[in-house]
Amino acid sequence: MIIKGAMICDANSEQRGDVRIEGSQITQVSRSILPRENEMILDAKDLMLLPGAIDLNTRVSNATLSKENLLKLSTKAALGGITQAVLMPDCNPTLSSELGLTLLDALQDDFKAQIIGIAEAVDMESQKLNVLASLHKKGAKGIYVKSNMDGNLLRRACEFALMFDVPMFFACEDESLSANGVMNDGELSSMLGLPAIPTLSETKEVAKLSEFARFMGVRAVFLAIAAQHSVEIVKYVKSTLETHQSRIAELFLQTSIHHLMLTEDLCANYNTAAKIKPPLKSESTRKQLVKSVKKDEITLITSLQSEKSLAQKDLAFEEAAFGVDMIAYFMPMCYTLLVKNEHLTMKEFSKILSFNPANVLGMQHKGLIAPGYDADLVLFDPKSSQVIDDEDSPYCDWIFNGSVKEVFVAGKKVL
């Protein structure tokens, strides 16, 4: 198949041309490709061709691991221009079991966007290290750590990550500080009379885990960072990195698209659609986080997908569940903010959404449009727009620029 006449945009270049796909891979990229006899031609004039986005932080609906919820997540991810999603293991039943990973593997042929799993370092019931070697063999592509786990177990988990050459995924929260909180600690939480989550619950854990990562020499993602001081902490640690045991730590900061677009003001009137964890912050923090993305200090963006049913959201603010369901609009949301509003180039846009997360996962054949790379591709129409008319969405009545037209995973059209 040849995708013809698209504006081809990846982390290396922006050029109009043609792309040939054979099997699951890209085999040719050129200004113009002469079709072979009976070769399928897809006219992509006026469209952009991008590597599929990779989201490193998603969860299934209501944190319930089931075939139905996995298929739903996969379909919504593809609608949002995501061709690969990393599923967090903190669900029920846990993904950190051979049974959970076997279910994930069994559904691979049914998925639209690929879903890969990671293993939680510690079994929550026994508080002992999970059998990480077995889980890695079953397909776990990384190790998930809650920052308040035992230090010795954390060290051992890092050793496994080094052994298997997989990333660590750090969830940075001091649960003793944030346990009863439901929104950001500030004037608004006081005015609403709601228990708050202090920024300290994130930043102190970022400081601890960044030092751990530096010392152990691991590749680490700081998940869904929402405090600018967390960025400064990691920047400082990265400036002091030295080789340890023949490895230099690689530290990646991730934030969510919601923390780049929304503020805590949305929580006024006890709007549970804005109840997200980590909590939405002030406008000044939002602007600082956007600047950090533009300065290449925050290099990963997530949809922070965590769909919750209306039964869990349509409650008093304190009782309602944390969560947001916007993954189906992920690429248009990012395009609207980063390209239309903040004037990033399409190369920078593609680097953040595709190349950087592929690099984190150690997937050398994803994230670019070049011969030998996997044909995980999105045709994107930058001239269209769409209005969010869901009254239960934090983006109700928002207009997003651009729309996903077609999605290919491993050369197969899935949308």
C-alpha positions as CSV (number, residue, x, y, z in Angstrom):
1,M,0.0,0.0,0.0
2,I,1.1,3.6,-0.7
3,I,-0.1,6.5,1.3
4,K,0.2,9.3,-1.2
5,G,0.5,13.1,-1.0
6,A,0.4,13.5,2.8
7,M,2.4,16.0,4.8
8,I,4.7,13.6,6.5
9,C,5.6,14.8,10.0
10,D,7.8,13.1,12.6
11,A,10.5,14.0,15.0
12,N,13.1,14.4,12.2
13,S,11.3,16.2,9.4
14,E,8.2,17.7,7.8
15,Q,7.9,17.0,4.1
16,R,5.2,16.3,1.6
17,G,5.5,12.9,0.0
18,D,4.6,9.2,-0.2
19,V,5.0,6.3,2.2
20,R,5.0,2.6,1.1
21,I,3.8,0.0,3.7
22,E,4.5,-3.7,3.2
23,G,3.3,-6.1,5.8
24,S,3.7,-4.4,9.2
25,Q,6.5,-2.1,8.3
26,I,7.3,1.1,6.3
27,T,9.6,0.2,3.4
28,Q,9.9,3.4,1.5
29,V,9.5,7.2,2.1
30,S,10.0,9.5,-0.9
31,R,8.7,12.6,-2.6
32,S,6.9,10.4,-5.1
33,I,6.6,6.6,-5.2
34,L,5.6,4.9,-8.4
35,P,2.9,2.3,-7.7
36,R,3.4,-1.3,-8.6
37,E,0.8,-3.3,-10.5
38,N,-2.4,-3.7,-8.4
39,E,-0.8,-1.9,-5.4
40,M,-3.4,-0.1,-3.2
41,I,-3.2,3.7,-3.2
42,L,-4.6,5.9,-0.4
43,D,-4.9,9.5,-1.4
44,A,-3.9,11.6,1.6
45,K,-3.8,15.0,0.0
46,D,-4.5,17.8,2.6
47,L,-3.8,15.4,5.5
48,M,-0.9,15.0,7.8
49,L,0.7,11.6,8.3
50,L,2.1,11.1,11.8
51,P,3.6,8.3,13.8
52,G,0.9,7.0,16.2
53,A,0.9,8.6,19.6
54,I,2.2,6.4,22.5
55,D,0.5,7.0,25.9
56,L,2.5,5.7,28.9
57,N,-0.2,6.2,31.6
58,T,-3.7,4.7,31.0
59,R,-6.2,2.8,33.1
60,V,-9.2,0.7,32.4
61,S,-12.8,1.8,33.2
62,N,-13.6,1.8,36.9
63,A,-10.2,0.2,37.5
64,T,-11.7,-3.2,36.5
65,L,-9.6,-5.5,34.4
66,S,-11.9,-7.3,32.0
67,K,-12.1,-8.2,28.3
68,E,-14.8,-5.6,27.7
69,N,-12.9,-2.8,29.4
70,L,-9.7,-3.6,27.6
71,L,-11.4,-3.6,24.2
72,K,-13.1,-0.3,25.1
73,L,-9.8,1.3,26.1
74,S,-8.1,0.1,23.0
75,T,-10.9,1.5,20.7
76,K,-11.0,4.9,22.5
77,A,-7.2,5.1,22.3
78,A,-7.2,4.6,18.6
79,L,-9.9,7.2,18.1
80,G,-7.5,9.6,19.9
81,G,-4.6,8.9,17.5
82,I,-2.9,6.6,20.0
83,T,-1.5,3.3,18.5
84,Q,0.1,2.0,21.7
85,A,-1.0,2.5,25.3
86,V,0.7,1.4,28.5
87,L,-1.7,0.0,31.1
88,M,-1.1,0.8,34.7
89,P,-1.3,-2.4,36.9
90,D,-3.3,-1.0,39.8
91,C,-6.6,-2.5,38.8
92,N,-8.8,-5.3,40.0
93,P,-7.9,-8.0,39.4
94,T,-4.3,-6.8,39.3
95,L,-2.4,-6.8,36.0
96,S,0.6,-7.8,38.1
97,S,-0.2,-11.5,37.7
98,E,0.3,-14.1,35.1
99,L,-3.5,-14.3,34.7
100,G,-3.8,-10.6,34.0
101,L,-0.9,-10.5,31.5
102,T,-2.2,-13.6,29.8
103,L,-5.6,-11.9,29.3
104,L,-3.8,-8.9,27.8
105,D,-1.8,-11.2,25.5
106,A,-4.8,-13.2,24.4
107,L,-6.6,-10.0,23.2
108,Q,-3.8,-8.6,21.1
109,D,-5.4,-9.6,17.8
110,D,-8.7,-7.9,18.8
111,F,-7.2,-4.6,19.9
112,K,-7.3,-1.5,17.7
113,A,-4.6,0.4,19.6
114,Q,-2.0,-2.0,21.1
115,I,-2.1,-2.2,24.9
116,I,1.0,-3.4,26.8
117,G,1.2,-4.0,30.5
118,I,3.7,-3.2,33.3
119,A,4.1,-5.0,36.6
120,E,3.7,-3.5,40.0
121,A,6.9,-3.9,42.0
122,V,5.2,-5.0,45.2
123,D,2.2,-7.2,46.0
124,M,-0.1,-5.0,47.9
125,E,-1.5,-7.8,50.2
126,S,1.8,-9.4,51.2
127,Q,4.0,-6.3,50.9
128,K,6.6,-8.5,49.2
129,L,8.3,-8.1,45.9
130,N,6.3,-9.6,43.0
131,V,7.8,-12.3,40.9
132,L,9.2,-9.8,38.5
133,A,11.2,-12.3,36.4
134,S,8.1,-14.4,35.6
135,L,6.0,-11.3,34.9
136,H,8.6,-10.0,32.5
137,K,8.6,-13.3,30.7
138,K,4.8,-13.0,30.4
139,G,5.1,-9.6,28.7
140,A,5.4,-6.9,31.3
141,K,7.4,-4.0,29.7
142,G,8.2,-2.1,32.8
143,I,8.0,-1.9,36.6
144,Y,5.5,0.3,38.4
145,V,6.4,1.8,41.8
146,K,4.4,3.7,44.4
147,S,6.8,6.1,46.0
148,N,5.9,5.1,49.6
149,M,7.1,1.5,49.2
150,D,9.9,0.0,51.4
151,G,13.4,1.4,50.3
152,N,15.1,-2.0,50.2
153,L,12.3,-3.4,48.0
154,L,12.6,-0.4,45.7
155,R,16.3,-1.0,45.4
156,R,15.7,-4.6,44.4
157,A,13.0,-3.6,41.9
158,C,15.5,-1.2,40.3
159,E,18.0,-4.1,40.0
160,F,15.4,-6.1,38.1
161,A,14.7,-3.1,35.8
162,L,18.4,-3.0,35.0
163,M,18.6,-6.7,34.5
164,F,15.7,-6.7,32.0
165,D,16.5,-3.3,30.5
166,V,13.0,-1.9,31.2
167,P,11.9,1.4,32.5
168,M,10.7,2.2,36.0
169,F,7.3,4.0,36.3
170,F,7.2,6.2,39.4
171,A,3.9,7.3,41.0
172,C,5.0,10.1,43.3
173,E,2.6,10.6,46.2
174,D,3.0,10.6,49.9
175,E,-0.4,9.0,50.7
176,S,-0.1,9.9,54.4
177,L,-0.2,13.6,53.3
178,S,-2.8,13.3,50.6
179,A,-5.0,10.5,52.0
180,N,-8.2,12.5,52.6
181,G,-7.6,15.3,50.1
182,V,-9.9,15.7,47.1
183,M,-8.4,18.8,45.3
184,N,-5.5,21.2,45.2
185,D,-4.4,22.9,48.4
186,G,-5.2,26.6,48.0
187,E,-7.6,29.4,48.4
188,L,-10.3,27.6,46.4
189,S,-10.2,24.5,48.5
190,S,-10.5,26.6,51.7
191,M,-13.4,28.6,50.2
192,L,-15.2,25.3,49.2
193,G,-14.5,23.7,52.6
194,L,-12.9,20.7,50.9
195,P,-10.0,18.7,52.2
196,A,-6.9,19.4,50.1
197,I,-3.9,17.6,48.7
198,P,-0.7,19.6,49.4
199,T,1.9,20.0,46.6
200,L,4.4,18.6,49.2
201,S,2.9,15.1,48.8
202,E,4.3,15.0,45.3
203,T,7.5,17.1,45.5
204,K,9.1,15.3,48.4
205,E,8.5,11.9,46.7
206,V,9.9,13.2,43.4
207,A,13.1,14.3,45.3
208,K,13.4,10.9,46.9
209,L,12.8,8.8,43.8
210,S,15.0,11.0,41.6
211,E,17.9,10.4,43.9
212,F,17.1,6.7,43.9
213,A,17.1,6.6,40.1
214,R,20.3,8.6,40.0
215,F,22.1,6.2,42.3
216,M,20.7,3.0,40.7
217,G,21.3,4.2,37.1
218,V,17.8,3.3,35.9
219,R,15.6,4.6,33.1
220,A,12.6,6.2,35.0
221,V,9.4,7.9,34.2
222,F,7.9,10.3,36.8
223,L,4.2,9.8,36.1
224,A,1.7,12.7,35.7
225,I,3.8,15.4,37.4
226,A,1.6,18.4,38.3
227,A,3.9,20.7,40.4
228,Q,6.5,23.0,38.8
229,H,8.8,22.4,41.7
230,S,9.0,18.7,40.8
231,V,10.4,19.8,37.4
232,E,13.0,21.9,39.1
233,I,14.0,19.0,41.4
234,V,14.5,16.6,38.5
235,K,16.3,19.3,36.4
236,Y,18.8,19.6,39.3
237,V,19.3,15.9,39.7
238,K,19.8,15.5,36.0
239,S,22.5,18.2,36.1
240,T,24.4,16.1,38.6
241,L,24.1,12.7,36.9
242,E,27.3,10.5,36.9
243,T,27.9,7.1,35.6
244,H,27.1,4.4,38.2
245,Q,27.8,0.8,37.6
246,S,28.5,1.7,33.9
247,R,25.1,3.3,33.5
248,I,23.8,6.8,33.6
249,A,20.3,7.2,34.8
250,E,17.7,8.5,32.3
251,L,15.0,10.6,33.9
252,F,11.8,11.5,32.0
253,L,9.1,13.9,33.3
254,Q,5.5,13.3,32.2
255,T,2.5,15.5,32.7
256,S,-1.1,15.2,31.6
257,I,-2.7,17.2,28.8
258,H,-5.3,18.2,31.4
259,H,-2.8,19.9,33.7
260,L,-1.6,21.8,30.6
261,M,-5.2,23.0,29.7
262,L,-7.3,23.1,32.8
263,T,-7.0,24.7,36.3
264,E,-8.5,24.1,39.7
265,D,-11.1,26.8,39.0
266,L,-13.1,24.1,37.2
267,C,-13.7,22.6,40.6
268,A,-15.8,25.6,41.6
269,N,-19.5,24.7,42.2
270,Y,-18.2,21.2,43.3
271,N,-17.9,20.1,39.7
272,T,-16.8,16.4,40.0
273,A,-15.8,16.3,36.3
274,A,-12.7,18.2,37.4
275,K,-11.8,15.8,40.1
276,I,-8.6,14.4,38.8
277,K,-5.5,12.9,40.5
278,P,-3.1,14.5,40.7
279,P,-5.4,17.5,41.3
280,L,-5.7,20.4,38.9
281,K,-3.5,23.3,39.9
282,S,-3.6,27.1,39.6
283,E,-3.4,29.1,36.4
284,S,0.2,30.2,37.2
285,T,1.3,26.5,37.6
286,R,-0.5,25.6,34.4
287,K,1.5,28.2,32.5
288,Q,4.8,27.1,34.1
289,L,4.1,23.5,33.1
290,V,3.4,24.6,29.5
291,K,6.7,26.5,29.5
292,S,8.5,23.4,30.8
293,V,7.1,21.4,27.9
294,K,8.2,24.0,25.4
295,K,11.7,24.1,27.0
296,D,11.9,20.3,26.6
297,E,12.1,19.8,30.4
298,I,8.8,17.8,30.4
299,T,9.2,15.4,27.5
300,L,6.1,13.2,27.8
301,I,2.4,13.9,27.8
302,T,-0.4,11.5,28.8
303,S,-4.2,11.4,28.5
304,L,-4.2,10.2,32.1
305,Q,-7.2,8.0,31.0
306,S,-9.1,6.7,34.0
307,E,-12.8,6.4,33.0
308,K,-15.3,6.3,35.8
309,S,-19.0,5.5,35.5
310,L,-21.6,8.1,36.2
311,A,-22.5,6.2,39.4
312,Q,-19.0,6.9,40.7
313,K,-18.9,10.5,39.5
314,D,-22.4,11.8,40.1
315,L,-21.9,12.1,43.9
316,A,-20.9,14.8,46.4
317,F,-17.4,16.1,45.5
318,E,-15.7,14.3,48.5
319,E,-17.3,11.0,47.6
320,A,-16.9,11.1,43.9
321,A,-14.1,9.1,42.2
322,F,-11.0,10.6,40.7
323,G,-10.8,10.2,36.9
324,V,-11.2,11.6,33.4
325,D,-12.3,10.1,30.1
326,M,-10.9,12.1,27.2
327,I,-8.4,9.7,25.5
328,A,-10.6,9.5,22.4
329,Y,-9.7,13.2,21.8
330,F,-6.0,13.0,22.8
331,M,-4.3,14.0,19.6
332,P,-6.7,16.9,18.7
333,M,-6.3,18.2,22.3
334,C,-2.5,18.1,22.1
335,Y,-2.6,19.7,18.7
336,T,-4.9,22.5,19.8
337,L,-2.7,23.4,22.7
338,L,0.8,22.7,21.5
339,V,0.6,23.6,17.8
340,K,-2.3,26.1,17.4
341,N,-1.9,27.9,20.7
342,E,1.7,27.5,21.7
343,H,3.2,27.3,18.2
344,L,5.3,24.2,18.5
345,T,6.4,22.8,15.1
346,M,4.9,19.5,14.0
347,K,8.4,18.0,14.5
348,E,8.3,19.0,18.1
349,F,4.7,17.8,18.4
350,S,5.5,14.4,17.0
351,K,8.6,14.1,19.2
352,I,6.6,14.6,22.4
353,L,3.7,12.3,21.4
354,S,5.6,9.5,19.6
355,F,9.4,9.5,19.5
356,N,10.0,10.2,23.2
357,P,7.7,7.6,24.6
358,A,9.0,5.0,22.1
359,N,12.5,5.8,23.4
360,V,11.4,5.4,27.0
361,L,10.1,1.9,26.2
362,G,13.3,1.0,24.3
363,M,11.3,0.4,21.1
364,Q,13.7,1.3,18.4
365,H,11.3,0.6,15.5
366,K,8.5,2.9,16.6
367,G,8.0,6.7,16.8
368,L,9.4,7.7,13.3
369,I,8.2,7.4,9.7
370,A,11.2,5.8,8.0
371,P,12.1,2.6,6.3
372,G,12.3,-0.3,8.8
373,Y,10.0,1.3,11.3
374,D,6.6,-0.2,12.3
375,A,3.7,1.1,10.3
376,D,1.9,2.6,13.3
377,L,0.5,5.7,11.6
378,V,-2.2,8.3,11.9
379,L,-3.8,10.4,9.2
380,F,-4.7,13.7,10.8
381,D,-6.8,16.5,9.3
382,P,-5.5,19.8,10.8
383,K,-8.2,21.9,9.1
384,S,-11.2,20.2,10.8
385,S,-12.6,20.9,14.3
386,Q,-14.9,19.3,16.8
387,V,-17.0,20.5,19.7
388,I,-17.3,18.5,22.9
389,D,-21.0,18.3,23.8
390,D,-20.7,15.9,26.7
391,E,-22.1,17.6,29.8
392,D,-20.2,15.2,32.0
393,S,-16.8,16.2,30.5
394,P,-14.5,18.8,32.0
395,Y,-14.2,20.1,28.4
396,C,-18.0,20.5,27.7
397,D,-18.4,23.2,24.9
398,W,-14.7,23.3,24.1
399,I,-13.7,23.3,20.5
400,F,-10.6,21.3,19.5
401,N,-8.7,21.8,16.2
402,G,-7.9,18.8,14.0
403,S,-9.3,15.3,13.9
404,V,-8.0,11.7,13.5
405,K,-9.2,10.4,10.1
406,E,-7.5,7.0,9.8
407,V,-5.3,4.9,12.0
408,F,-2.9,2.0,11.1
409,V,-1.3,-0.4,13.5
410,A,1.4,-2.7,12.2
411,G,0.3,-1.8,8.7
412,K,-3.3,-2.8,9.3
413,K,-6.1,-0.2,9.2
414,V,-7.9,-0.2,12.5
415,L,-10.0,3.0,12.1
